[in-house]
């Protein structure tokens, strides 16, 4: 049976609400839980370099990649990591970047969106994963 979950949006200091969920990432023997914004506009997941440091992932050991978006272009390193969300475990491409300075880690479409039926319920400020 596949797991699902309802995740209330989290608010920032200005009272804006965002679909931020908990993600457990495993790298080697390290497994930690982080928060990430579910971003349907992002092709790939991108996490801050501090996450790699906590997991003891050597950034530069991944495939060098350049990502472009509204904020310009940044260099990162692509890794394939085991993650767990709402009770489901799967491997997902994750980019770590020292140039990614946004406050939220991002969960992008690749490797994540096809694992769930995702409902952004803006009216109720919640995200559903089925």
C-alpha positions in Angstrom: 0.0 0.0 0.0 1.4 3.4 -1.0 1.6 6.0 1.7 0.1 9.5 1.4 0.1 12.7 3.4 -1.4 16.0 3.9 1.0 18.8 4.5 -0.1 22.2 5.8 1.6 25.1 4.1 4.2 26.8 6.2 4.3 30.6 6.6 7.3 32.9 6.3 8.0 36.0 8.5 5.7 38.1 6.3 2.7 35.7 6.6 3.0 34.2 3.1 2.2 30.5 2.9 4.3 28.0 0.9 4.0 24.2 0.2 7.0 23.2 2.3 7.4 19.5 3.4 9.8 17.3 5.2 12.2 15.2 3.2 14.6 12.6 4.6 17.7 12.2 2.6 20.2 9.3 3.0 23.8 9.5 1.8 26.1 6.8 2.9 25.4 6.1 6.6 24.0 9.6 7.2 20.3 10.2 7.1 18.8 13.5 8.0 15.5 15.3 7.5 15.2 18.7 5.8 12.5 21.0 4.7 11.9 21.7 1.0 9.5 23.7 -1.1 7.6 21.6 -3.6 8.2 23.6 -6.8 6.3 22.6 -9.9 8.4 25.1 -11.9 11.7 23.5 -11.0 12.9 20.7 -13.3 15.3 19.2 -10.7 15.6 19.3 -6.9 18.2 21.7 -5.6 19.5 22.0 -2.1 21.9 24.4 -0.4 25.5 23.3 0.1 24.9 23.1 3.9 22.7 20.1 3.3 25.5 18.3 1.5 27.9 19.2 4.3 25.5 17.8 7.0 25.2 14.5 5.0 29.0 14.5 4.3 28.4 14.5 0.6 31.4 15.8 -1.3 29.8 18.3 -3.7 32.4 18.1 -6.4 32.1 14.3 -6.6 28.8 14.8 -8.5 28.3 15.7 -12.1 28.9 19.4 -12.7 25.8 21.1 -14.0 24.6 24.6 -14.7 21.0 25.6 -13.8 19.2 28.6 -15.1 16.0 30.2 -13.9 14.5 33.5 -13.0 17.4 34.4 -10.7 20.1 33.7 -13.4 22.5 30.8 -13.7 24.3 28.8 -11.0 26.7 26.0 -10.9 25.9 22.9 -8.9 26.7 19.2 -8.7 24.2 16.5 -9.5 23.9 13.5 -7.2 21.5 10.6 -7.1 20.3 10.1 -3.5 17.9 8.0 -1.6 15.0 10.1 -0.2 11.9 9.4 1.7 8.7 11.5 1.5 5.3 10.6 3.0 6.5 7.0 3.7 7.8 6.4 0.2 11.4 5.7 -0.5 13.0 6.3 -3.9 16.1 7.5 -5.6 16.0 11.1 -6.8 18.4 13.4 -8.6 19.5 16.2 -6.3 21.7 19.2 -7.2 23.8 20.8 -4.4 25.2 24.2 -5.0 27.3 26.7 -3.1 25.8 29.4 -5.3 22.2 28.6 -4.4 21.4 31.1 -1.7 17.6 31.1 -1.6 16.1 30.3 1.8 14.2 27.2 0.6 15.6 23.9 -0.6 13.5 23.0 -3.7 11.9 19.7 -4.7 11.6 19.7 -8.5 9.7 17.5 -10.9 12.4 15.1 -11.9 12.3 11.9 -9.8 9.7 13.2 -7.4 6.5 14.3 -9.2 5.9 10.9 -10.9 5.9 9.1 -7.5 2.8 10.9 -6.3 -0.5 12.4 -7.3 0.2 16.0 -6.1 -2.6 18.4 -5.1 -1.8 22.0 -4.3 -4.8 23.1 -2.4 -4.2 26.8 -2.2 -7.7 27.6 -0.7 -6.9 25.5 2.4 -3.1 26.2 2.4 -2.2 22.5 2.2 -0.4 20.1 -0.1 -1.7 16.5 -0.6 0.5 13.7 -1.8 -1.2 10.5 -2.8 
